[in-house]
């Protein structure tokens, strides 16, 4: 019986923690939405995501090696 109570307590604590985490995430989202530039940033990101004007830029195979070397060289400086 004691083991059953311990298991149920552990389960309820985890369930409570999940609810608490969800409430914290909702509060953070609410704070973000209240920021004065939030709406403008979201609008800009959505427009950029769905605009078909730009072609995606991809790194070419031969550029990857040079890029990695440049990263290593910067760390050595």
C-alpha positions as CSV (number, residue, x, y, z in Angstrom):
1,X,0.0,0.0,0.0
2,X,2.8,2.4,0.8
3,X,4.5,1.7,-2.5
4,X,1.2,2.5,-4.3
5,X,1.0,5.8,-2.5
6,X,4.5,6.7,-3.4
7,X,3.9,5.9,-7.0
8,X,0.7,8.0,-7.1
9,X,2.5,10.9,-5.3
10,X,5.3,10.7,-7.9
11,X,2.8,10.6,-10.8
12,X,0.8,13.6,-9.4
13,X,4.0,15.6,-8.8
14,X,5.0,15.1,-12.4
15,X,1.5,16.0,-13.6
16,X,1.6,19.1,-11.5
17,X,5.0,20.0,-12.8
18,X,3.8,19.7,-16.4
19,X,0.9,22.0,-15.7
20,X,3.2,24.5,-13.9
21,X,5.6,24.4,-16.9
22,X,2.7,25.1,-19.3
23,X,1.6,28.0,-17.2
24,X,5.1,29.5,-17.3
25,X,5.3,29.1,-21.0
26,X,1.9,30.7,-21.5
27,X,3.0,33.6,-19.3
28,X,6.3,34.1,-21.3
29,X,4.3,34.1,-24.6
30,X,1.9,36.7,-23.1
31,X,4.9,38.9,-22.2
32,X,6.3,38.5,-25.7
33,X,3.0,39.5,-27.3
34,X,2.7,42.6,-25.2
35,X,6.1,43.9,-26.4
36,X,5.5,46.9,-28.7
37,X,7.5,45.4,-31.7
38,X,6.1,41.9,-31.5
39,X,3.4,42.4,-34.1
40,X,5.8,44.1,-36.5
41,X,8.3,41.3,-36.2
42,X,5.8,38.6,-36.7
43,X,4.3,40.4,-39.7
44,X,7.8,40.8,-41.3
45,X,8.7,37.2,-40.7
46,X,5.5,35.9,-42.2
47,X,5.9,38.1,-45.2
48,X,9.5,36.9,-45.7
49,X,8.5,33.3,-45.2
50,X,5.8,33.3,-47.9
51,X,7.3,35.7,-50.4
52,X,8.5,34.0,-53.6
53,X,10.6,36.9,-54.8
54,X,13.9,35.6,-53.5
55,X,15.6,32.4,-54.5
56,X,17.2,30.4,-51.7
57,X,20.9,30.8,-51.4
58,X,22.8,27.5,-50.9
59,X,26.4,26.9,-50.1
60,X,28.3,25.1,-52.8
61,X,30.3,22.1,-52.0
62,X,33.6,23.8,-52.9
63,X,32.7,26.7,-50.6
64,X,32.2,24.6,-47.5
65,X,35.9,23.7,-47.1
66,X,36.9,27.4,-47.4
67,X,34.2,28.4,-45.0
68,X,35.4,25.9,-42.4
69,X,39.0,27.0,-42.8
70,X,38.0,30.6,-42.3
71,X,36.3,29.7,-39.0
72,X,39.4,27.9,-37.7
73,X,41.6,30.8,-38.8
74,X,39.4,33.3,-36.9
75,X,39.7,31.3,-33.7
76,X,43.5,31.3,-34.0
77,X,43.7,35.1,-34.1
